């Protein structure tokens, strides 16, 4: 949740010049799989798109002002953008202008924000 709050601050800062989109992808730590001891939610592995849509609603609650998309069950968006587990991209006129580090270790939204300011 802390990362989602950081994302919200970033989105609020750039709200006048940028559009933001959250894309919910495959659950990184499903409750019936590789469980994380600090997981904020108890979400089992998605068996169908309806499971993924239900889980994505939790993300929507954490960032209600940001549009939300949900990846396909074959994880096409995650594969295309190397987003597993989380990642920040800046896309301008259909071109990737900035690609943040791959999460969770490389996802450092405060550093990403500093780079975007420069």
C-alpha positions, 0 to 999 in steps of 0.5 A, spaced: 500 500 500 505 504 501 507 504 494 500 505 491 500 511 496 507 514 493 504 513 486 498 517 488 503 522 490 506 522 483 500 522 479 497 528 483 504 532 482 503 531 475 496 531 474 496 537 470 501 535 464 500 527 464 495 522 464 496 516 469 493 508 468 494 503 473 494 496 470 493 490 474 497 484 472 498 477 475 498 477 483 505 477 485 504 473 492 498 469 491 495 466 498 495 459 495 502 460 492 508 464 494 506 467 500 509 474 502 509 475 510 507 482 509 502 481 504 496 487 505 491 482 502 489 475 501 488 474 494 489 467 491 492 465 484 487 468 479 483 462 475 479 466 471 478 473 468 473 474 474 478 473 479 483 478 476 477 483 476 475 482 483 482 483 485 483 489 481 478 492 485 482 492 491 487 497 487 482 501 485 480 502 492 487 504 493 487 509 488 480 511 486 482 517 482 486 513 477 483 509 471 485 502 472 486 496 466 486 489 468 491 485 464 489 479 460 489 472 463 495 470 458 499 476 462 500 480 455 501 487 458 506 484 463 510 480 458 510 486 453 512 491 458 516 487 463 512 489 469 512 483 473 511 485 479 511 493 478 514 498 474 513 505 472 513 507 465 512 514 461 509 514 454 509 520 450 506 519 443 506 512 443 513 512 445 516 509 451 520 516 454 522 513 461 522 506 463 523 505 471 526 499 474 523 492 475 519 491 482 519 490 487 527 491 488 528 496 482 521 500 483 523 506 487 518 511 485 521 517 489 527 516 485 523 515 478 519 522 481 526 525 481 528 523 474 521 525 471 523 532 475 529 533 471 
